[in-house]
Amino acid sequence: MSRGTGTPGVVHDNVVGGGFVGVTNVNWVVPRHSRLVGGGGESKEELDQRARQGETVVPGGTGGKSLEAQQHLAEGRSRGGQTRKEQIGHEGYQEMGKKGGLSTNDKSGGERAEEEGIEIDESKFRTKS
């Protein structure tokens, strides 16, 4: 991620690879702890209005009925994943991701892994004591 020299409070992301296929030069406005989706010129009131109309204006805030609700959802989701990663360690988190990445609407990741002969070490999922 590169931080641009443009408008204060705006982060310019150049998304390469990963889950955002074909998206480049995305602008995120950064208020409080969460990031807002937008071009940088929208007020909190405008973003709150869009959120109340059902639009997701904070990445990870899907389902929130207001700007504040989306910020809280995104914060909790991020913190939850980080906590789980700390509990099971880096390798366990990678194994869990491998299994989840194999899942489809028809089959679980475990079923697909078994069919395709992909080994997943579920002992790495256990919480480290």
C-alpha positions as CSV (number, residue, x, y, z in Angstrom):
1,M,0.0,0.0,0.0
2,S,1.4,3.4,-0.9
3,R,0.3,6.5,0.9
4,G,-0.2,9.4,-1.5
5,T,0.7,13.0,-1.0
6,G,-2.8,14.2,-1.9
7,T,-5.6,15.2,0.5
8,P,-4.8,14.8,4.2
9,G,-6.6,11.9,5.7
10,V,-6.8,10.0,2.4
11,V,-4.9,6.9,1.7
12,H,-4.3,5.9,-1.9
13,D,-4.2,2.2,-2.3
14,N,-2.8,0.4,-5.3
15,V,-4.3,-3.0,-5.0
16,V,-2.1,-5.7,-6.7
17,G,-3.2,-9.3,-6.7
18,G,-5.3,-10.7,-3.9
19,G,-9.0,-10.5,-3.7
20,F,-9.7,-7.3,-5.5
21,V,-9.4,-8.3,-9.1
22,G,-9.0,-5.4,-11.5
23,V,-9.3,-2.7,-8.9
24,T,-6.5,-0.1,-8.7
25,N,-6.1,3.3,-7.3
26,V,-8.9,3.0,-4.7
27,N,-9.3,6.0,-2.3
28,W,-10.1,5.4,1.3
29,V,-11.0,8.2,3.7
30,V,-9.6,7.5,7.2
31,P,-11.7,8.7,10.1
32,R,-11.6,7.3,13.7
33,H,-10.4,3.7,13.7
34,S,-12.1,2.5,10.5
35,R,-11.7,3.4,6.9
36,L,-14.5,4.8,4.8
37,V,-15.1,4.1,1.2
38,G,-15.3,7.2,-0.9
39,G,-13.4,9.7,-3.0
40,G,-12.3,11.8,0.0
41,G,-14.8,14.6,-0.3
42,E,-17.8,13.2,1.4
43,S,-18.9,14.3,4.9
44,K,-19.7,11.9,7.7
45,E,-23.4,12.9,7.2
46,E,-23.3,12.0,3.6
47,L,-21.7,8.6,4.3
48,D,-24.1,8.0,7.2
49,Q,-27.0,8.6,4.8
50,R,-25.6,6.2,2.2
51,A,-25.1,3.6,5.0
52,R,-28.8,4.1,6.1
53,Q,-29.8,3.3,2.5
54,G,-28.1,0.0,2.7
55,E,-24.7,0.7,1.1
56,T,-21.5,-0.5,2.7
57,V,-19.3,2.5,3.2
58,V,-16.8,0.9,5.6
59,P,-14.8,-2.1,4.4
60,G,-15.8,-5.0,6.7
61,G,-18.9,-3.1,7.8
62,T,-21.4,-5.1,5.8
63,G,-24.7,-5.3,7.5
64,G,-24.4,-2.1,9.6
65,K,-27.4,0.2,9.3
66,S,-25.4,3.4,10.0
67,L,-21.9,4.7,9.6
68,E,-21.1,4.2,13.2
69,A,-22.5,0.6,13.2
70,Q,-20.4,-0.2,10.2
71,Q,-17.3,1.2,11.9
72,H,-18.0,-1.0,15.0
73,L,-18.6,-4.1,12.9
74,A,-15.4,-3.6,10.9
75,E,-13.4,-3.1,14.0
76,G,-14.7,-6.2,15.8
77,R,-14.3,-8.4,12.7
78,S,-10.7,-7.3,12.4
79,R,-9.9,-7.8,16.1
80,G,-11.6,-11.2,16.1
81,G,-9.5,-12.5,13.3
82,Q,-6.3,-11.2,14.9
83,T,-7.2,-12.8,18.2
84,R,-7.8,-16.2,16.6
85,K,-4.5,-15.9,14.7
86,E,-2.7,-15.2,18.1
87,Q,-4.5,-18.3,19.6
88,I,-3.6,-20.8,17.0
89,G,-0.4,-19.3,15.6
90,H,0.8,-18.5,12.1
91,E,0.9,-22.0,10.8
92,G,-2.6,-22.9,12.2
93,Y,-4.1,-19.8,10.6
94,Q,-2.5,-20.7,7.3
95,E,-3.9,-24.3,7.4
96,M,-7.3,-23.0,8.4
97,G,-7.2,-20.6,5.4
98,K,-6.2,-23.4,3.1
99,K,-9.2,-25.5,4.1
100,G,-11.5,-22.5,3.9
101,G,-10.2,-21.6,0.4
102,L,-11.2,-25.0,-0.9
103,S,-14.8,-24.8,0.2
104,T,-17.6,-24.3,-2.4
105,N,-21.3,-23.9,-2.2
106,D,-21.7,-27.6,-2.7
107,K,-18.8,-29.0,-0.5
108,S,-16.9,-28.1,2.6
109,G,-13.2,-27.5,2.4
110,G,-12.6,-30.8,4.2
111,E,-14.6,-32.7,1.6
112,R,-12.8,-31.1,-1.3
113,A,-9.4,-31.6,0.3
114,E,-10.2,-35.3,0.7
115,E,-11.4,-35.7,-2.9
116,E,-8.4,-33.9,-4.3
117,G,-5.8,-35.5,-2.1
118,I,-4.8,-32.2,-0.4
119,E,-3.4,-32.8,3.1
120,I,-4.7,-30.4,5.8
121,D,-3.1,-30.8,9.3
122,E,-6.1,-30.0,11.6
123,S,-3.9,-30.5,14.6
124,K,-2.5,-27.0,13.8
125,F,-6.0,-25.5,14.4
126,R,-5.8,-26.3,18.1
127,T,-5.4,-23.4,20.5
128,K,-1.8,-23.2,21.8
129,S,-1.6,-23.4,25.5
